[in-house]
Amino acid sequence: MLNTLRLPVLLLALSALRFGCHAQTPAPAAPAQPAVMSTGKPLSPDTAWRVENLIRRKANELPPMATVTLSGLQPSNVSGFSKLYATLSSEGNVSRPIEFLLSDDGNTLEQVTTFDISASPRTGIPYTHRPSRGGAENAPVIIVGFDDLECPYCARLHASIFPAITNRYGNKIHVVYHDYPLEIHPWAMRAAVDVNCLAPQSDTAYWSAVDRVHAEASTIGMDPKDAKAERTMARASDQLDAITREEGHKAKLDANKIDDCIHKQDQTNINDEVHLAQSLSLGSTPVLFINGNKVEGALPIEYIFSVIDKALVAQGVTPPAPYVPPTPPAAAPKS
């Protein structure tokens, strides 16, 4: 009998089939079977029966009257196995072909998922045309962050990785931020638009504004003369605009261009950033991609260092000495 099957849940294949109660409609004509289904050495009736029986038992969501169609056996790149395809159909809907491997003795059916890892993950997330800090774009490690300037966890991570991460790795890392203002944060979009008004003229000014907004986020929107007063969006906007103008003034940038940008509040580029985050299925902030390795949440700095160290090793670069967390101060003796 078929005694081995590494079969992942068949949800992708089953998603093409309809389940549950629905209006009675004429079943559409079944689409033509792919070429792979009509080629190869035919299975013996006994083997075909056992393969179909196993697929039905493993695919728990397969409708009882669904049809399982098997292809013939075809050459594979795995010694001792032939390729075999199955399609699942119900009410005129047909799944994509599902590839299996059947052993030459007919006793083992396997499903192997193949992934293409030829592309370097370090360049898989866009990181050009954004303000950067640290080393050059060809640095061994590229850190791409998705940040919400009103997110307290982002502020915590931001404070912990700078300047610690730069002090440890110097020019071995290249850091960029993508804006991902979440709808739950009322002034996050305004903050993203404002700080990006500085980016065309100065990366340094952009990062200075980001640093300030994160550092002062807990008080933005508050009345400096009345700590008990309710926070307001109008006050937050004024404070964010002021931070942006002040950082532009420090960097001796063109004030008129900054004022025009603040006044327009054009969200087009920020919306593009949000769409990028959503295309990557990001549902929260902060998120870092370290040479493509996703690190989510405000994690301890020693963990982030360990990921960067591994990324350096993968690039053939020797990382710094193992990080040793500082010893906490001794408790004062009791009197």
C-alpha positions as a printed NumPy array, in Angstrom:
array([[  0.   ,   0.   ,   0.   ],
       [  1.025,   3.667,  -0.239],
       [  2.616,   4.052,   3.167],
       [  4.229,   7.495,   3.042],
       [  2.792,  10.863,   2.058],
       [  4.193,  14.296,   2.842],
       [  1.02 ,  16.137,   1.862],
       [  0.505,  19.796,   2.926],
       [ -3.062,  21.02 ,   3.387],
       [ -4.64 ,  21.264,  -0.073],
       [ -6.274,  24.639,   0.553],
       [ -4.702,  26.267,  -2.491],
       [ -6.04 ,  23.593,  -4.775],
       [ -9.388,  23.467,  -3.016],
       [ -9.837,  27.243,  -3.203],
       [-10.919,  26.856,  -6.809],
       [-13.895,  24.723,  -5.723],
       [-17.156,  26.006,  -4.275],
       [-18.531,  24.765,  -0.954],
       [-21.668,  25.243,   1.115],
       [-25.147,  26.443,   0.156],
       [-25.55 ,  28.483,  -2.988],
       [-28.136,  29.107,  -5.68 ],
       [-28.608,  26.393,  -8.261],
       [-27.049,  27.502, -11.538],
       [-26.163,  25.541, -14.66 ],
       [-22.705,  24.071, -14.27 ],
       [-20.253,  25.655, -16.678],
       [-18.388,  23.455, -19.067],
       [-15.236,  22.065, -17.498],
       [-12.129,  23.735, -18.86 ],
       [ -9.719,  21.699, -20.944],
       [ -7.209,  19.745, -18.876],
       [ -3.613,  21.007, -18.962],
       [ -1.248,  19.117, -21.231],
       [  0.488,  17.487, -18.265],
       [ -2.719,  15.599, -17.479],
       [ -2.891,  13.792, -20.811],
       [  0.665,  12.49 , -21.081],
       [  2.782,   9.816, -19.464],
       [  2.606,   6.109, -18.714],
       [ -0.887,   5.173, -17.472],
       [ -1.28 ,   4.123, -13.851],
       [ -2.517,   0.652, -13.114],
       [ -6.148,   0.649, -11.92 ],
       [ -5.054,  -0.567,  -8.467],
       [ -2.427,   2.2  ,  -8.056],
       [ -4.825,   4.864,  -9.322],
       [ -7.443,   3.649,  -6.823],
       [ -4.989,   3.798,  -3.911],
       [ -3.679,   7.256,  -4.888],
       [ -7.202,   8.684,  -5.21 ],
       [ -8.233,   7.073,  -1.912],
       [ -5.329,   8.676,  -0.093],
       [ -5.913,  12.126,  -1.641],
       [ -9.585,  12.013,  -0.606],
       [ -8.65 ,  11.07 ,   2.955],
       [ -6.042,  13.81 ,   3.236],
       [ -8.099,  16.547,   1.563],
       [-10.686,  16.93 ,   4.328],
       [-12.482,  19.822,   2.601],
       [-12.994,  17.985,  -0.677],
       [-16.739,  17.764,  -1.481],
       [-18.027,  14.166,  -1.483],
       [-19.026,  14.277,  -5.173],
       [-15.814,  15.926,  -6.323],
       [-13.787,  14.243,  -9.041],
       [-10.105,  13.369,  -8.711],
       [ -8.339,  13.099, -12.079],
       [ -4.837,  11.602, -12.29 ],
       [ -2.266,  11.983, -15.038],
       [  0.065,   9.339, -16.303],
       [  3.541,   8.812, -14.851],
       [  6.209,  11.191, -16.17 ],
       [  9.994,  11.399, -15.685],
       [ 11.229,  13.306, -12.644],
       [ 14.553,  14.644, -11.418],
       [ 14.34 ,  12.484,  -8.278],
       [ 15.933,   9.07 ,  -8.647],
       [ 13.482,   6.227,  -8.056],
       [ 10.375,   8.421,  -8.476],
       [  8.105,   9.478, -11.319],
       [  5.989,  12.624, -11.481],
       [  2.248,  12.341, -11.158],
       [ -0.372,  15.126, -11.349],
       [ -3.843,  15.298,  -9.839],
       [ -6.654,  17.784, -10.373],
       [ -9.726,  18.179,  -8.204],
       [-13.021,  19.285,  -9.749],
       [-16.508,  20.056,  -8.451],
       [-19.521,  21.656, -10.162],
       [-17.469,  22.681, -13.165],
       [-14.62 ,  24.22 , -11.152],
       [-11.208,  22.634, -11.611],
       [ -8.15 ,  23.101,  -9.414],
       [ -4.683,  23.698, -10.734],
       [ -2.631,  20.493, -11.266],
       [ -1.076,  19.256,  -8.024],
       [  2.311,  17.602,  -8.497],
       [  3.227,  14.404,  -6.654],
       [  6.09 ,  11.927,  -6.788],
       [  5.33 ,   8.206,  -6.931],
       [  8.076,   5.7  ,  -6.129],
       [  8.962,   3.131,  -8.76 ],
       [  7.756,   0.321,  -6.468],
       [  4.381,   2.065,  -6.103],
       [  4.574,   2.138,  -2.3  ],
       [  5.369,   5.8  ,  -1.616],
       [  3.564,   8.957,  -2.687],
       [  5.189,  12.267,  -1.864],
       [  4.425,  15.918,  -2.463],
       [  7.461,  18.162,  -2.662],
       [  7.253,  21.951,  -2.676],
       [ 10.032,  23.586,  -4.683],
       [ 11.1  ,  27.178,  -4.066],
       [ 13.384,  29.284,  -6.221],
       [ 16.02 ,  30.863,  -3.958],
       [ 18.357,  31.995,  -6.732],
       [ 17.524,  35.685,  -6.202],
       [ 19.282,  37.395,  -3.303],
       [ 16.752,  38.209,  -0.555],
       [ 18.802,  41.25 ,   0.449],
       [ 17.585,  43.113,  -2.629],
       [ 14.032,  41.751,  -2.597],
       [ 12.577,  44.735,  -0.696],
       [ 12.899,  48.123,  -2.48 ],
       [ 15.5  ,  50.309,  -0.782],
       [ 16.593,  52.845,  -3.381],
       [ 15.265,  56.383,  -3.792],
       [ 14.72 ,  56.658,  -0.047],
       [ 16.661,  58.61 ,   2.607],
       [ 19.414,  56.45 ,   4.053],
       [ 21.862,  56.382,   6.909],
       [ 24.871,  54.244,   7.673],
       [ 26.987,  52.802,   4.863],
       [ 26.558,  52.974,   1.101],
       [ 23.944,  51.071,  -0.913],
       [ 26.496,  48.315,  -1.577],
       [ 27.064,  47.705,   2.149],
       [ 27.028,  44.007,   3.116],
       [ 23.779,  44.373,   5.062],
       [ 20.725,  46.338,   3.933],
       [ 18.173,  47.122,   6.633],
       [ 14.783,  48.229,   5.321],
       [ 12.371,  49.468,   7.98 ],
       [  8.625,  50.096,   7.815],
       [  7.81 ,  52.757,  10.346],
       [  4.812,  54.606,  11.783],
       [  5.915,  57.838,  13.42 ],
       [  3.06 ,  57.713,  15.945],
       [  3.668,  54.073,  16.902],
       [  5.137,  53.779,  20.424],
       [  6.741,  50.437,  19.593],
       [  8.412,  52.034,  16.577],
       [  9.734,  54.788,  18.841],
       [ 11.091,  52.191,  21.263],
       [ 12.833,  50.226,  18.497],
       [ 14.103,  53.417,  16.879],
       [ 15.625,  54.603,  20.147],
       [ 17.293,  51.251,  20.789],
       [ 18.832,  50.691,  17.362],
       [ 20.246,  54.205,  16.946],
       [ 22.996,  54.919,  17.679],
       [ 23.744,  51.402,  19.007],
       [ 23.438,  49.712,  15.632],
       [ 25.622,  52.322,  13.911],
       [ 28.218,  52.181,  16.679],
       [ 28.481,  48.406,  16.337],
       [ 28.458,  48.027,  12.548],
       [ 29.459,  51.379,  11.096],
       [ 29.501,  51.334,   7.278],
       [ 28.704,  47.607,   7.118],
       [ 24.983,  48.449,   7.192],
       [ 22.811,  50.577,   4.921],
       [ 19.515,  51.665,   6.514],
       [ 16.405,  53.057,   4.822],
       [ 12.881,  53.688,   6.079],
       [  9.563,  53.222,   4.331],
       [  6.594,  55.079,   5.783],
       [  3.671,  52.97 ,   6.934],
       [  1.291,  55.289,   8.827],
       [ -1.504,  53.18 ,  10.247],
       [ -5.088,  54.421,  10.171],
       [ -5.417,  53.934,  13.936],
       [ -2.924,  56.773,  14.504],
       [ -4.505,  60.159,  13.73 ],
       [ -1.371,  62.213,  13.096],
       [  0.901,  59.515,  11.626],
       [  0.105,  60.482,   8.024],
       [  0.764,  64.168,   8.728],
       [  4.092,  63.277,  10.312],
       [  5.115,  61.119,   7.338],
       [  4.233,  63.83 ,   4.822],
       [  6.051,  66.507,   6.837],
       [  9.356,  64.703,   7.417],
       [  9.433,  63.657,   3.765],
       [  9.301,  67.344,   2.82 ],
       [ 12.948,  67.408,   3.952],
       [ 14.112,  64.298,   2.098],
       [ 14.581,  65.823,  -1.391],
       [ 17.048,  68.336,   0.042],
       [ 18.791,  66.393,   2.806],
       [ 18.889,  62.824,   4.117],
       [ 20.432,  64.17 ,   7.315],
       [ 17.564,  66.595,   7.919],
       [ 15.019,  63.845,   7.214],
       [ 16.587,  61.536,   9.807],
       [ 16.886,  64.359,  12.339],
       [ 13.158,  65.018,  11.974],
       [ 12.366,  61.29 ,  12.278],
       [ 14.51 ,  61.105,  15.415],
       [ 12.747,  64.114,  16.929],
       [  9.231,  62.989,  16.13 ],
       [  9.877,  59.577,  17.671],
       [ 11.502,  61.154,  20.722],
       [  8.681,  63.653,  21.252],
       [  5.761,  61.467,  20.147],
       [  4.375,  61.074,  23.671],
       [  3.732,  64.834,  23.912],
       [  2.656,  65.641,  20.356],
       [ -0.882,  66.981,  20.355],
       [ -0.709,  68.057,  23.999],
       [ -1.112,  71.623,  25.216],
       [  2.3  ,  72.627,  26.648],
       [  0.525,  75.011,  29.044],
       [ -2.077,  72.535,  30.247],
       [ -0.999,  68.905,  30.561],
       [ -4.589,  67.882,  31.407],
       [ -6.054,  69.338,  28.216],
       [ -7.238,  66.854,  25.57 ],
       [ -4.85 ,  66.207,  22.702],
       [ -6.011,  67.661,  19.39 ],
       [ -5.151,  66.981,  15.778],
       [ -4.81 ,  70.707,  15.104],
       [ -2.197,  71.061,  17.835],
       [ -0.372,  67.926,  16.625],
       [ -0.253,  69.305,  13.08 ],
       [  1.202,  72.61 ,  14.273],
       [  3.858,  70.825,  16.317],
       [  4.837,  68.476,  13.488],
       [  5.045,  71.381,  11.049],
       [  7.246,  73.253,  13.522],
       [  9.622,  70.284,  13.935],
       [  9.945,  69.984,  10.166],
       [ 10.659,  73.684,   9.69 ],
       [ 13.161,  73.737,  12.556],
       [ 15.119,  70.763,  11.198],
       [ 15.099,  72.34 ,   7.749],
       [ 16.405,  75.604,   9.219],
       [ 19.204,  73.784,  11.087],
       [ 20.281,  72.131,   7.834],
       [ 20.047,  75.473,   5.974],
       [ 17.537,  74.103,   3.468],
       [ 15.244,  76.089,   1.173],
       [ 12.493,  77.205,   3.57 ],
       [ 10.08 ,  78.165,   0.788],
       [ 10.146,  74.657,  -0.691],
       [  9.558,  73.167,   2.749],
       [  6.657,  75.536,   3.449],
       [  5.06 ,  74.738,   0.081],
       [  5.366,  71.02 ,   0.74 ],
       [  3.885,  71.308,   4.231],
       [  1.022,  73.421,   2.921],
       [  0.146,  71.019,   0.074],
       [  0.096,  67.898,   2.293],
       [  0.387,  65.716,  -0.818],
       [ -0.052,  62.119,   0.348],
       [  0.657,  60.49 ,  -3.026],
       [  4.135,  59.194,  -2.226],
       [  3.133,  58.1  ,   1.269],
       [  0.164,  56.185,  -0.138],
       [  2.597,  54.42 ,  -2.477],
       [  4.623,  53.46 ,   0.589],
       [  1.495,  52.124,   2.289],
       [  0.623,  50.062,  -0.793],
       [  4.143,  48.602,  -0.756],
       [  3.721,  47.563,   2.884],
       [  0.347,  46.016,   2.149],
       [  1.755,  44.137,  -0.851],
       [  4.179,  42.535,   1.598],
       [  1.246,  41.583,   3.873],
       [  2.483,  43.791,   6.684],
       [ -0.249,  44.411,   9.226],
       [  1.674,  46.211,  11.934],
       [  4.761,  48.26 ,  12.712],
       [  7.66 ,  48.257,  13.303],
       [  9.027,  45.791,  10.754],
       [ 12.641,  45.449,   9.644],
       [ 13.935,  43.439,   6.701],
       [ 17.587,  42.603,   7.372],
       [ 19.   ,  41.377,   4.048],
       [ 15.472,  40.151,   3.399],
       [ 15.018,  38.453,   6.788],
       [ 11.816,  39.8  ,   8.356],
       [ 12.107,  41.009,  11.957],
       [  8.771,  42.164,  13.359],
       [  8.074,  44.153,  16.508],
       [ 10.19 ,  45.969,  19.065],
       [ 12.529,  43.074,  19.794],
       [ 15.583,  43.159,  22.083],
       [ 18.634,  44.776,  20.509],
       [ 20.721,  41.638,  21.125],
       [ 18.342,  39.628,  18.914],
       [ 18.565,  42.202,  16.124],
       [ 22.362,  42.134,  16.447],
       [ 22.316,  38.329,  16.098],
       [ 20.332,  38.573,  12.842],
       [ 22.712,  41.206,  11.452],
       [ 25.718,  39.085,  12.463],
       [ 24.308,  36.094,  10.544],
       [ 23.632,  38.31 ,   7.534],
       [ 27.251,  39.494,   7.586],
       [ 28.539,  35.925,   7.752],
       [ 26.336,  35.012,   4.773],
       [ 28.006,  37.856,   2.843],
       [ 31.465,  36.599,   3.782],
       [ 32.065,  39.404,   6.29 ],
       [ 33.307,  38.724,   9.805],
       [ 30.916,  40.246,  12.358],
       [ 32.089,  42.108,  15.465],
       [ 32.784,  40.229,  18.677],
       [ 29.67 ,  38.645,  20.203],
       [ 27.453,  41.225,  21.836],
       [ 27.427,  41.21 ,  25.613],
       [ 24.52 ,  43.113,  27.184],
       [ 25.655,  45.699,  29.719],
       [ 25.531,  44.596,  33.328],
       [ 22.651,  46.296,  35.132],
       [ 23.72 ,  48.551,  38.013],
       [ 23.894,  46.891,  41.383],
       [ 21.03 ,  47.568,  43.711],
       [ 21.761,  50.105,  46.434],
       [ 22.354,  48.444,  49.804],
       [ 19.481,  48.629,  52.229],
       [ 20.051,  50.921,  55.153]])
